[in-house]
Amino acid sequence: MAHGRILGLVRSPVAVALTATPRLCNFRYIMAKRLTMTEVLRRKIEESDLPFLTLEQQTGVLRQSLMKFVRGETTLRLDAADKLAEFFGLELVERKGK
């Protein structure tokens, strides 16, 4: 029996959202930490196992920027993050009630 997702990407045919759902642990519900957009993008780049050159060619984001971003040396500009999110099929979803 599944206790729900701990954290991360909830995939639908259209969107991927940053969400967390409670999970049962020692009879108490706990809320897992939400991933930041930076953490999600960094994880997707690392998990893709694509060479930085390929990502550069497919997204238009400079290879040097990708390498520094993955190493945590720099952040990405929003336009670069948009390109990567589009490439990986990610979408920012507004939460209700906020």
Sequence and secondary structure as in RCSB ss.txt:
>XXXX:A:sequence
MAHGRILGLVRSPVAVALTATPRLCNFRYIMAKRLTMTEVLRRKIEESDLPFLTLEQQTGVLRQSLMKFVRGETT
LRLDAADKLAEFFGLELVERKGK
>XXXX:A:secstr
      SEEEE SS EEEE   EEETTEEE      HHHHHHHHHHHH   HHHHHHHH   HHHHHHHHHTS  
  HHHHHHHHHHHT      TT 
